[in-house]
Amino acid sequence: MKIIKATKIFQWLIENRERVSLLVGGAGSSKSYSLTQFFIKSFYEDKDTRFLVTRKTTPALRISAYKLFLDLLKEYGWPYELNKTEMTLKFGGNEILFKGMDDPEKIKSAEFNKIWLEEATEFTLDDYRQLNLRLRRKTDTINQMFLSCNPISALHWIKTELADKNLVTINHSTYLDNPFLDEQYIAEIKDLINQDENYYKVYALGQWGVLENIIYSNWDIFKKVEFKEDVKFIDGKKVDDITYGLDFGYSNPSALTEINWIENDFIAHELLYQDKLTNAELIERVKKIIPEEERYREIYADHSEPDRINEFYHAGFNIHKARKDVTTGIDFCQAHMLGITASSVNGIKEVQSYKRREDKDGNVMEEPVKFNDHFCDSMRYGAYSKLNIIGDSKVANFSFR
């Protein structure tokens, strides 16, 4: 018999019988992991059950919950039928559908026994109500809905319309509830108390907060990427050039971001966001992402890692140290970032909560909070380092290949 490690959140899910449940709390508490384990257990043990796992967009869902399900099923070695096109799993008479709310008709025309809204703060109250109407399939299974999220805003409808009105049962968790967390990540969470009180409240204590002083507020999500005669277009905008930004990590994710230049502005696209990669493993992953004929393009990487940069150089990449000045780089990105591609799941999540530090007296600092900023750093490296900047962020000597 295979032994599967789980946290007490998993046990709570097994014992919970309520119709609607909210799993809310800090970073690293195992909310998503435990819900995936719970759905997998039900998938194999329940009879005639239909599951829905959803996020606001299908690209976000594909590289988050969908990938986690497949990774765990591969690890467990259990049988299932997979339809990659439809993103469905089947076993016996049970079925798990992975559908984003950007494809609402397929959801609205179906009925389910169990529904999970991953990153529930992405959804609108109307989305929730529509999904709640779908939770009505008649079988012997208890029909249940689960919402999981960080408590990023005390003004969000999840708090004001559900939690405050006692319309959901709540499981609150923090990093202390996850005994499997990496020690370095735990140290980063604890250190938030020295960086920003509100960040510490939300991501360490798992309490509802209000994230103010967000750095990037004027940007769009771009969905359609296409090629016409080898010219790249994103939502109809012609891409003139491409550079890359690379943030090194190990316990934290390494992040590779593609910067798509449209004249002097850019659209950022997440290419890699993964932890536990040695530099040799990272190089091999980047080789698969950036084909050999594209490696003439510049990669700008974390200047504090010269040895790792040197390894990439000898592996055939046109890699350089990124510019150091953080605040000027952020100012440039504020002025020139058009947006982020819809599939950049981690990037969107980072940018939405990327904020300037506040001291204990509430004074706003110039520098950002150093937490969950790997995409943001790599984006700044790849964009700002490409250019020669003069004083007030005007562009000089800027040219494309």
C-alpha positions as CSV (number, residue, x, y, z in Angstrom):
1,M,0.0,0.0,0.0
2,K,1.3,3.4,-1.0
3,I,1.8,5.9,1.9
4,I,0.7,9.4,0.9
5,K,1.7,12.4,3.0
6,A,-1.0,14.9,3.8
7,T,-1.6,17.8,6.2
8,K,-4.5,18.2,8.6
9,I,-6.4,20.3,6.0
10,F,-6.8,17.1,4.1
11,Q,-8.3,15.4,7.1
12,W,-10.6,18.4,7.7
13,L,-11.9,18.0,4.1
14,I,-12.7,14.4,4.6
15,E,-14.7,15.1,7.8
16,N,-16.4,18.2,6.4
17,R,-20.0,17.7,5.1
18,E,-21.1,21.3,4.4
19,R,-22.4,22.4,1.0
20,V,-20.1,25.4,0.6
21,S,-16.6,25.7,2.2
22,L,-14.0,28.4,2.1
23,L,-10.3,27.4,2.5
24,V,-8.6,30.7,3.2
25,G,-5.2,31.5,4.7
26,G,-1.6,32.4,4.2
27,A,1.0,31.4,1.8
28,G,2.3,27.8,1.8
29,S,-0.5,26.3,3.9
30,S,-1.3,23.5,1.5
31,K,-4.8,24.6,0.6
32,S,-4.5,23.7,-3.1
33,Y,-2.4,20.6,-2.6
34,S,-4.8,19.3,0.0
35,L,-7.9,20.0,-2.1
36,T,-6.2,18.1,-5.0
37,Q,-5.6,15.1,-2.8
38,F,-9.2,15.2,-1.5
39,F,-10.6,15.4,-5.0
40,I,-8.4,12.5,-6.1
41,K,-9.5,10.4,-3.1
42,S,-13.2,11.1,-4.0
43,F,-12.5,10.4,-7.6
44,Y,-11.5,6.8,-6.8
45,E,-13.8,6.1,-3.9
46,D,-17.1,7.8,-4.8
47,K,-19.7,6.4,-7.2
48,D,-21.3,8.1,-10.2
49,T,-19.7,11.5,-9.3
50,R,-19.0,14.5,-11.5
51,F,-16.3,17.0,-10.5
52,L,-15.6,20.4,-11.7
53,V,-12.2,22.2,-11.1
54,T,-12.2,25.8,-12.4
55,R,-10.3,29.0,-12.5
56,K,-11.2,32.3,-14.1
57,T,-9.3,31.4,-17.2
58,T,-8.4,28.1,-18.9
59,P,-4.7,28.9,-19.5
60,A,-4.4,29.6,-15.7
61,L,-6.2,26.4,-14.9
62,R,-4.1,24.3,-17.3
63,I,-0.7,25.1,-15.6
64,S,-2.0,25.1,-12.0
65,A,-4.6,22.7,-10.7
66,Y,-4.8,20.6,-13.9
67,K,-1.0,20.1,-13.8
68,L,-1.0,19.4,-10.1
69,F,-3.7,16.7,-10.6
70,L,-1.7,15.0,-13.3
71,D,1.6,15.3,-11.4
72,L,0.1,13.6,-8.3
73,L,-1.7,10.9,-10.3
74,K,1.7,10.1,-11.9
75,E,3.4,10.0,-8.5
76,Y,0.7,7.7,-7.1
77,G,0.7,5.5,-10.1
78,W,-3.1,5.1,-10.2
79,P,-5.1,4.4,-13.5
80,Y,-7.3,6.9,-15.3
81,E,-8.5,7.9,-18.7
82,L,-7.2,11.4,-19.9
83,N,-8.7,13.5,-22.7
84,K,-6.1,16.2,-23.2
85,T,-8.2,18.2,-25.6
86,E,-11.2,18.4,-23.4
87,M,-9.1,18.4,-20.2
88,T,-11.1,15.6,-18.5
89,L,-10.2,12.7,-16.3
90,K,-12.3,9.5,-16.1
91,F,-12.2,6.5,-13.8
92,G,-15.1,4.0,-13.5
93,G,-18.2,6.1,-13.6
94,N,-16.6,9.2,-12.3
95,E,-15.4,12.3,-14.3
96,I,-13.3,15.4,-13.4
97,L,-13.7,18.3,-15.8
98,F,-11.2,21.2,-15.8
99,K,-13.0,24.2,-17.3
100,G,-12.2,27.9,-17.0
101,M,-14.9,30.6,-16.6
102,D,-13.7,32.0,-20.0
103,D,-15.6,29.0,-21.4
104,P,-18.8,29.4,-19.4
105,E,-21.3,27.7,-21.8
106,K,-19.8,24.3,-21.1
107,I,-20.1,24.9,-17.4
108,K,-23.6,26.4,-17.5
109,S,-25.0,23.4,-19.4
110,A,-23.7,20.8,-16.9
111,E,-24.5,19.7,-13.4
112,F,-21.9,18.6,-10.8
113,N,-21.5,17.0,-7.4
114,K,-18.3,18.6,-6.4
115,I,-16.9,22.0,-7.5
116,W,-13.6,23.7,-6.7
117,L,-12.9,27.4,-7.4
118,E,-9.1,27.6,-7.3
119,E,-7.8,31.2,-6.6
120,A,-11.4,32.1,-5.8
121,T,-10.6,35.8,-5.5
122,E,-10.3,35.9,-9.3
123,F,-14.0,35.2,-9.7
124,T,-16.9,37.6,-9.6
125,L,-19.9,37.1,-7.3
126,D,-22.0,36.4,-10.4
127,D,-19.5,33.6,-11.4
128,Y,-20.0,32.1,-7.9
129,R,-23.8,32.2,-8.2
130,Q,-23.7,30.6,-11.6
131,L,-21.5,27.8,-10.4
132,N,-23.6,27.3,-7.3
133,L,-26.6,26.7,-9.6
134,R,-24.6,23.9,-11.2
135,L,-24.1,22.1,-7.9
136,R,-27.3,20.0,-8.2
137,R,-26.5,16.7,-9.7
138,K,-28.6,14.0,-8.1
139,T,-26.6,11.0,-6.9
140,D,-25.8,9.4,-3.5
141,T,-22.8,11.7,-3.3
142,I,-23.0,14.8,-1.1
143,N,-22.9,17.9,-3.3
144,Q,-20.2,20.3,-2.2
145,M,-18.4,23.5,-3.4
146,F,-14.9,24.6,-2.2
147,L,-13.3,28.0,-2.6
148,S,-9.6,28.4,-1.9
149,C,-7.7,31.7,-1.8
150,N,-5.4,34.1,0.1
151,P,-7.2,36.8,2.1
152,I,-5.9,39.6,-0.1
153,S,-8.7,42.1,0.5
154,A,-11.2,42.6,3.3
155,L,-13.4,44.3,0.8
156,H,-13.7,41.3,-1.5
157,W,-17.1,39.7,-2.0
158,I,-15.9,36.4,-0.6
159,K,-15.6,38.1,2.8
160,T,-18.4,40.5,2.6
161,E,-21.1,38.3,1.0
162,L,-20.1,34.9,2.2
163,A,-17.8,34.8,5.2
164,D,-19.3,37.8,7.1
165,K,-22.8,36.5,6.5
166,N,-22.0,33.0,7.7
167,L,-22.9,31.5,4.4
168,V,-19.8,29.2,4.2
169,T,-18.0,27.0,6.6
170,I,-14.4,28.3,6.9
171,N,-11.1,26.5,7.2
172,H,-8.3,28.9,8.1
173,S,-4.7,27.9,7.7
174,T,-1.2,29.3,7.7
175,Y,2.3,28.0,6.9
176,L,2.4,26.5,10.4
177,D,-0.2,23.9,9.2
178,N,2.1,22.6,6.6
179,P,5.0,20.5,8.1
180,F,6.4,19.8,4.6
181,L,7.4,23.4,3.8
182,D,11.0,24.2,2.9
183,E,12.8,26.0,5.7
184,Q,14.0,28.8,3.5
185,Y,10.5,29.5,2.4
186,I,9.3,29.5,6.0
187,A,12.1,32.0,6.8
188,E,10.9,34.3,4.0
189,I,7.3,34.2,5.3
190,K,8.4,35.0,8.8
191,D,10.6,37.9,7.6
192,L,7.6,39.6,6.2
193,I,7.1,41.1,9.6
194,N,10.2,43.2,8.9
195,Q,9.1,44.3,5.5
196,D,5.4,45.1,5.4
197,E,2.8,44.8,8.1
198,N,-0.1,44.2,5.7
199,Y,1.8,41.5,3.7
200,Y,2.7,39.8,7.0
201,K,-1.0,39.9,8.0
202,V,-2.2,38.4,4.7
203,Y,0.6,35.9,3.8
204,A,1.9,34.9,7.2
205,L,-1.1,35.1,9.5
206,G,-3.7,34.4,6.8
207,Q,-5.9,37.3,8.0
208,W,-7.9,39.5,5.7
209,G,-6.1,42.7,4.7
210,V,-6.1,45.4,2.1
211,L,-3.1,45.4,-0.2
212,E,-2.5,49.1,-1.0
213,N,0.2,50.9,-2.9
214,I,0.2,48.3,-5.7
215,I,3.0,49.1,-8.1
216,Y,1.6,47.9,-11.4
217,S,-2.0,49.1,-11.8
218,N,-2.5,50.1,-15.4
219,W,-2.1,47.0,-17.5
220,D,-4.1,44.5,-19.6
221,I,-4.3,40.7,-20.0
222,F,-3.5,39.6,-23.6
223,K,-5.0,36.4,-24.8
224,K,-4.3,35.6,-28.5
225,V,-0.8,34.9,-29.9
226,E,-0.5,34.2,-33.6
227,F,2.1,34.2,-36.4
228,K,1.7,35.6,-39.9
229,E,4.5,34.9,-42.2
230,D,6.9,34.4,-39.3
231,V,5.8,37.7,-37.7
232,K,4.4,37.4,-34.2
233,F,1.2,39.2,-33.1
234,I,-0.4,39.4,-29.7
235,D,-4.0,40.4,-29.8
236,G,-3.3,42.0,-33.1
237,K,-0.2,43.9,-32.0
238,K,2.9,43.3,-34.0
239,V,5.9,42.1,-32.0
240,D,9.1,43.9,-33.2
241,D,11.6,42.2,-31.0
242,I,12.0,39.7,-28.1
243,T,14.3,39.7,-25.1
244,Y,14.3,37.6,-22.0
245,G,14.6,38.1,-18.2
246,L,15.8,35.4,-15.9
247,D,15.6,35.3,-12.1
248,F,17.6,32.5,-10.5
249,G,16.1,30.4,-7.7
250,Y,16.2,27.0,-6.1
251,S,14.1,26.9,-2.9
252,N,12.2,29.8,-4.6
253,P,11.2,29.4,-8.2
254,S,13.5,30.3,-11.1
255,A,11.5,32.5,-13.5
256,L,12.1,33.0,-17.2
257,T,10.0,35.8,-18.8
258,E,9.7,36.7,-22.5
259,I,9.5,40.4,-23.2
260,N,7.6,41.1,-26.4
261,W,8.5,44.6,-27.7
262,I,5.8,46.6,-29.5
263,E,7.6,49.7,-30.5
264,N,8.9,51.1,-27.1
265,D,6.4,49.2,-24.9
266,F,6.2,45.5,-24.0
267,I,4.0,42.6,-23.2
268,A,5.4,40.1,-20.7
269,H,4.9,36.3,-21.1
270,E,5.8,33.7,-18.5
271,L,7.9,30.9,-19.9
272,L,9.2,29.1,-16.8
273,Y,8.3,29.3,-13.1
274,Q,9.7,26.4,-11.1
275,D,11.6,25.7,-7.9
276,K,14.1,22.9,-7.0
277,L,16.1,23.3,-10.3
278,T,19.8,23.1,-10.1
279,N,21.6,25.4,-12.6
280,A,22.3,22.4,-14.9
281,E,18.7,21.4,-14.8
282,L,17.6,25.0,-15.4
283,I,19.9,25.3,-18.4
284,E,18.4,22.1,-19.9
285,R,14.8,23.4,-19.3
286,V,15.7,26.8,-21.0
287,K,17.2,24.9,-23.9
288,K,13.8,23.2,-24.5
289,I,12.0,26.6,-24.2
290,I,14.3,28.7,-26.4
291,P,15.3,26.9,-29.6
292,E,18.9,27.1,-30.8
293,E,18.0,29.5,-33.6
294,E,16.6,31.9,-31.1
295,R,19.5,32.0,-28.7
296,Y,21.0,35.0,-30.3
297,R,18.4,37.0,-28.4
298,E,19.5,38.7,-25.2
299,I,18.8,37.2,-21.8
300,Y,19.2,39.5,-18.9
301,A,19.7,37.7,-15.6
302,D,20.2,38.5,-11.9
303,H,23.5,40.4,-11.6
304,S,24.1,38.8,-8.2
305,E,24.6,35.3,-9.7
306,P,27.7,35.7,-12.0
307,D,28.7,32.1,-11.8
308,R,25.3,30.9,-12.9
309,I,25.3,33.5,-15.7
310,N,28.7,32.2,-16.8
311,E,27.4,28.6,-17.1
312,F,24.5,29.8,-19.3
313,Y,27.0,31.7,-21.5
314,H,29.1,28.6,-22.0
315,A,25.9,26.7,-22.8
316,G,25.4,28.9,-25.8
317,F,23.1,31.6,-24.6
318,N,23.5,35.3,-25.3
319,I,23.2,36.2,-21.6
320,H,24.1,39.3,-19.7
321,K,24.0,40.8,-16.2
322,A,20.8,42.7,-15.6
323,R,20.8,46.4,-14.6
324,K,20.9,46.7,-10.8
325,D,18.8,49.8,-10.0
326,V,15.4,48.4,-8.8
327,T,13.4,51.5,-8.4
328,T,14.3,53.0,-11.7
329,G,13.7,49.7,-13.4
330,I,10.2,49.5,-11.8
331,D,9.5,53.1,-13.0
332,F,10.4,52.1,-16.5
333,C,8.2,49.0,-16.4
334,Q,5.3,51.1,-15.0
335,A,5.6,53.5,-18.0
336,H,6.1,50.8,-20.7
337,M,4.3,47.6,-19.7
338,L,1.2,47.1,-21.8
339,G,0.3,43.9,-20.0
340,I,0.8,40.2,-19.5
341,T,-0.3,37.2,-21.5
342,A,-3.3,35.2,-20.1
343,S,-1.3,32.0,-19.6
344,S,1.2,33.8,-17.3
345,V,-0.6,32.5,-14.2
346,N,2.1,33.1,-11.7
347,G,3.1,36.4,-13.3
348,I,-0.5,37.8,-13.1
349,K,-0.8,36.7,-9.5
350,E,2.5,38.3,-8.6
351,V,1.8,41.6,-10.4
352,Q,-1.7,41.9,-8.8
353,S,-0.1,42.0,-5.3
354,Y,3.3,43.5,-6.0
355,K,3.5,46.6,-3.8
356,R,5.8,49.1,-2.2
357,R,6.9,48.5,1.3
358,E,5.4,50.4,4.2
359,D,7.2,51.0,7.5
360,K,5.7,50.5,10.9
361,D,4.4,54.1,10.8
362,G,2.6,53.5,7.5
363,N,5.1,55.5,5.4
364,V,5.4,54.2,1.9
365,M,8.9,53.3,0.8
366,E,10.4,53.4,-2.7
367,E,11.4,49.7,-2.8
368,P,8.9,46.8,-3.2
369,V,8.2,44.0,-0.7
370,K,10.6,41.1,-1.3
371,F,8.2,38.2,-1.5
372,N,6.6,36.3,-4.4
373,D,8.4,38.6,-6.8
374,H,10.3,36.2,-9.1
375,F,8.2,37.0,-12.3
376,C,8.3,40.7,-11.4
377,D,12.1,40.6,-11.1
378,S,12.6,38.7,-14.3
379,M,10.3,41.0,-16.2
380,R,12.2,44.0,-15.0
381,Y,15.5,42.4,-15.9
382,G,14.4,41.6,-19.4
383,A,12.7,44.9,-20.1
384,Y,14.7,47.6,-18.3
385,S,18.1,46.1,-19.1
386,K,17.5,46.1,-22.9
387,L,17.4,49.9,-22.9
388,N,19.7,52.8,-22.3
389,I,17.8,55.0,-19.9
390,I,18.2,58.8,-19.4
391,G,17.1,60.5,-16.2
392,D,13.4,60.5,-16.5
393,S,13.1,57.1,-18.2
394,K,13.1,58.4,-21.7
395,V,14.4,55.9,-24.2
396,A,17.7,56.6,-26.0
397,N,19.7,54.5,-28.5
398,F,16.9,51.9,-28.8
399,S,16.9,49.6,-31.7
400,F,15.6,46.2,-32.7
401,R,17.3,43.5,-34.7
